[in-house]
Amino acid sequence: MDEAPFNDLFTGSPFEKRIGLYRSLLANQELTHENRLAQCDAQYPIPEEGFISERRDSDLSRKNSQSGIRGISYVAKRNRWDATLVYKGKKWRKQFDTRQEAIEAITAERARLGIST
């Protein structure tokens, strides 16, 4: 059986591919950390600007999020949507009847405070 080309073994961004390569090299106990990094650098060099993510962690919601928007959650006990924002140690929190109202309110509050999404 022919083996797949090495590049096909790791999918995703160059950063993810670099991590996958490093992890695969861990199986070889003879290689030192520096040797593993050298092989990663040769295959997937780090760009001058570093690896740039398309999304920031602050933009991400949890995988099990019902709203899909950071800061918006559903409160089943009250059958309402909760919008929460913490900025510079101060907490802003309001509840709404609909998801859309909560999204509009938190978006407006972020804009008022000058916070990008």
C-alpha positions, 0 to 999 in steps of 0.5 A, a space after each residue: 500500500 502506498 503511503 500518502 504524501 507527508 503533507 496530506 497527513 496533517 490538515 488545517 492551518 500551517 500552525 496546526 500542521 506544524 503541531 501535527 508534525 511535532 507530535 508525530 516526531 515525539 514518537 522518535 525518542 532519539 530526536 531532541 526537542 531542538 531537532 524536532 523544532 528544526 524539522 518543523 521549521 524546515 517543513 512549516 517555517 514561522 512567518 515573520 508576522 507569526 501565525 495569524 488566526 482568522 478569529 480571536 479567542 474573544 470572538 469564539 463562543 463555546 461549542 455547545 453554545 445555544 446562541 452562537 454569540 459570546 456573552 449571550 446565553 439562554 436561561 431555561 428557568 426564566 425562559 429568557 435570553 441573558 446578555 452579559 459583558 464584563 469590561 474593565 472590571 465592570 459587569 453589564 447584564 440584562 435579560 431579554 425575551 428573544 435571542 435577537 433582542 439580546 444580540 442587538 443589545 450586547 452589540 450596541 453596548 460593545 459599540 458604546 464602549 468601543 469594543 470590537 466584536 
